[in-house]
Amino acid sequence: MEEVLVSFTRNAERIQKSRGSQLFSEGLAVENLYYIEEGFAKLFSIDSNGRETLYTIVSPGGVCGIALENGHAHSNYTASMITDGIVIEIPKRSLAKFCKEEPRAWRWLAEREAKQRASMERRIKILSIPEVIRRLDALIPYLIEDCGFLPEEDGSFVIPLLQSEVAGFVGATRETTSAMLNVMAKRNLIRLARGRVVIPDLSAFGQA
């Protein structure tokens, strides 16, 4: 199915997006399906205190937008890039025409949504862990697997998230998350860099 979708988007405009570029906003109508060709995007909402809650990360080859909003006229989330990347915006009319000509497309999109829901269920289990540091210990391997982050040449992994974004995933304040990340850094489980978390040895997680 991916090959069919790639063929469909072959002549579509590819839009360069930088980190922080917004694709669509919570509460507004979403008129496009966004195909992430390169880079990573996040889906999130902002609560009344201005704090982000992250729902998922969309990896290369993934989609977000109209087809994954369960038929709602307005989006339940905001989507923005967490890395530089290339995005293809597919208008609703073009998507409907494509799906009419290629019935497998609806099944593919439904499977994508089911995968996203399964990922959400795993994250809910992580959020039920009482201690923030143990949540982080479970969250980091989950993110690497779920997002398909590839190892660097030295075998390390890089998660391209700000500490505030990690806090949004782990369900804690930025201050608490930052403190726990610093504890993990002192244990050499992670290295903190600007806008990213580096994991030197993934096998060290889940050993506590």
C-alpha positions as CSV (number, residue, x, y, z in Angstrom):
1,M,0.0,0.0,0.0
2,E,2.9,2.4,0.8
3,E,4.1,1.9,-2.8
4,V,0.6,2.9,-4.1
5,L,0.5,6.0,-1.9
6,V,4.0,7.0,-2.9
7,S,3.0,6.7,-6.5
8,F,-0.1,8.8,-5.8
9,T,2.0,11.5,-4.2
10,R,4.8,11.4,-6.8
11,N,3.6,14.6,-8.5
12,A,2.4,16.3,-5.4
13,E,4.2,19.4,-4.0
14,R,6.8,18.6,-1.4
15,I,6.9,21.3,1.2
16,Q,10.1,21.8,3.3
17,K,9.2,22.2,7.0
18,S,11.5,23.3,9.7
19,R,11.3,22.3,13.4
20,G,8.3,24.0,15.0
21,S,6.4,24.4,11.8
22,Q,2.7,23.9,12.5
23,L,0.7,21.6,10.2
24,F,-2.8,22.2,11.7
25,S,-4.3,23.5,14.9
26,E,-6.6,22.0,17.5
27,G,-10.2,23.2,17.2
28,L,-9.9,24.2,13.6
29,A,-11.1,22.4,10.4
30,V,-8.5,20.2,8.8
31,E,-8.8,20.1,5.0
32,N,-5.7,18.1,4.2
33,L,-4.1,14.8,4.8
34,Y,-0.5,15.3,5.8
35,Y,2.0,12.7,4.6
36,I,5.3,12.9,6.4
37,E,7.9,12.0,3.8
38,E,10.9,13.0,5.9
39,G,11.3,14.1,9.5
40,F,9.0,13.7,12.5
41,A,5.9,15.5,13.7
42,K,4.1,15.5,17.0
43,L,0.4,15.5,17.8
44,F,-0.5,17.4,21.0
45,S,-3.0,19.5,22.8
46,I,-2.5,22.4,25.2
47,D,-4.3,22.6,28.5
48,S,-5.7,25.6,30.3
49,N,-2.3,26.1,32.0
50,G,-0.5,26.3,28.7
51,R,1.1,22.9,29.2
52,E,1.4,20.4,26.3
53,T,0.1,16.9,26.4
54,L,1.7,14.8,23.6
55,Y,-0.3,12.1,22.1
56,T,2.0,10.6,19.5
57,I,4.8,11.2,17.1
58,V,4.3,10.7,13.4
59,S,7.3,9.1,11.7
60,P,8.4,9.2,8.1
61,G,5.8,7.4,6.0
62,G,3.1,8.2,8.5
63,V,0.1,10.5,8.1
64,C,-2.1,12.8,10.1
65,G,-5.0,15.1,9.4
66,I,-8.5,14.6,8.0
67,A,-8.5,10.8,7.6
68,L,-7.4,10.2,11.2
69,E,-9.9,12.5,12.9
70,N,-12.7,10.0,13.1
71,G,-15.0,12.1,10.9
72,H,-14.9,15.2,13.1
73,A,-15.1,18.5,11.3
74,H,-12.5,20.0,13.6
75,S,-9.2,18.6,14.8
76,N,-8.8,17.3,18.3
77,Y,-5.0,18.0,18.2
78,T,-2.4,20.4,17.0
79,A,0.4,19.0,14.8
80,S,3.8,20.5,14.3
81,M,7.2,19.3,13.3
82,I,9.8,18.3,15.9
83,T,12.6,18.0,13.3
84,D,13.2,19.5,9.9
85,G,11.4,17.5,7.2
86,I,9.4,17.2,4.0
87,V,5.6,17.1,4.1
88,I,3.1,16.4,1.3
89,E,-0.3,18.1,1.8
90,I,-3.1,16.0,0.1
91,P,-6.4,18.0,-0.3
92,K,-9.6,16.3,0.8
93,R,-10.9,16.1,-2.7
94,S,-7.7,14.5,-4.1
95,L,-7.7,12.0,-1.2
96,A,-11.4,11.0,-1.8
97,K,-10.7,10.5,-5.5
98,F,-7.6,8.4,-4.7
99,C,-9.5,6.2,-2.2
100,K,-12.4,5.7,-4.7
101,E,-9.9,4.5,-7.3
102,E,-7.8,2.5,-4.8
103,P,-10.2,0.9,-2.2
104,R,-7.2,-0.5,-0.2
105,A,-6.4,3.0,0.8
106,W,-9.2,3.2,3.4
107,R,-8.1,-0.1,4.9
108,W,-4.5,1.2,5.0
109,L,-5.6,4.4,6.8
110,A,-7.8,2.4,9.2
111,E,-4.8,0.2,10.0
112,R,-2.7,3.2,10.6
113,E,-5.3,4.6,13.1
114,A,-5.5,1.2,14.8
115,K,-1.8,1.2,15.2
116,Q,-1.9,4.7,16.7
117,R,-4.6,3.6,19.2
118,A,-2.5,0.5,20.2
119,S,0.4,2.8,20.8
120,M,-1.8,5.1,22.9
121,E,-2.8,2.1,25.1
122,R,0.8,1.3,25.7
123,R,1.5,4.9,26.7
124,I,-1.5,4.9,29.1
125,K,0.1,1.9,30.9
126,I,3.3,3.8,31.2
127,L,1.5,6.9,32.6
128,S,0.0,4.6,35.3
129,I,3.5,4.0,36.7
130,P,3.6,6.1,39.9
131,E,7.3,7.3,39.9
132,V,8.3,9.7,37.1
133,I,11.8,8.3,36.8
134,R,10.3,4.8,36.2
135,R,7.9,6.3,33.7
136,L,10.9,7.7,31.8
137,D,12.7,4.4,32.1
138,A,9.7,2.8,30.3
139,L,9.0,5.7,28.0
140,I,12.4,6.0,26.3
141,P,12.5,2.4,24.8
142,Y,8.8,2.8,23.9
143,L,9.5,6.0,21.9
144,I,12.5,4.5,20.1
145,E,10.5,1.4,19.0
146,D,7.2,3.2,18.3
147,C,8.8,6.1,16.3
148,G,11.3,3.9,14.5
149,F,14.3,6.0,15.5
150,L,17.4,4.5,14.0
151,P,20.7,4.0,15.8
152,E,23.6,6.4,15.1
153,E,26.9,5.1,13.9
154,D,28.1,4.6,17.5
155,G,25.0,2.6,18.4
156,S,23.4,5.4,20.3
157,F,19.8,6.6,19.8
158,V,18.7,10.2,19.6
159,I,15.2,11.3,20.6
160,P,14.6,14.8,19.1
161,L,12.5,16.2,21.9
162,L,12.8,19.2,24.2
163,Q,12.7,18.4,27.9
164,S,9.3,20.1,28.0
165,E,8.1,17.8,25.2
166,V,9.3,14.8,27.1
167,A,7.3,16.1,30.1
168,G,4.3,16.3,27.9
169,F,4.7,12.6,27.0
170,V,5.4,11.4,30.5
171,G,2.6,13.3,32.2
172,A,4.7,15.4,34.6
173,T,5.8,19.0,35.0
174,R,8.8,20.2,33.1
175,E,10.6,20.9,36.3
176,T,10.1,17.3,37.7
177,T,10.9,15.8,34.3
178,S,14.1,17.9,34.0
179,A,15.2,16.8,37.5
180,M,14.6,13.1,36.7
181,L,16.4,13.4,33.4
182,N,19.4,14.9,35.2
183,V,19.4,12.0,37.6
184,M,19.4,9.6,34.6
185,A,22.2,11.6,33.0
186,K,24.3,11.3,36.2
187,R,23.8,7.5,36.0
188,N,25.1,7.7,32.4
189,L,21.8,6.3,31.1
190,I,21.3,9.4,28.9
191,R,23.0,12.5,27.6
192,L,21.1,15.7,27.5
193,A,21.7,18.0,24.5
194,R,19.9,21.0,23.1
195,G,16.5,19.8,21.8
196,R,17.3,16.1,22.1
197,V,18.0,13.2,24.5
198,V,20.8,10.9,23.6
199,I,20.7,7.2,24.7
200,P,24.1,5.7,24.6
201,D,23.0,2.1,25.5
202,L,19.4,1.2,25.1
203,S,19.9,-2.2,26.7
204,A,20.6,-0.4,30.0
205,F,16.9,0.5,30.3
206,G,14.4,-1.6,32.1
207,Q,17.1,-3.1,34.3
208,A,16.1,-1.4,37.5
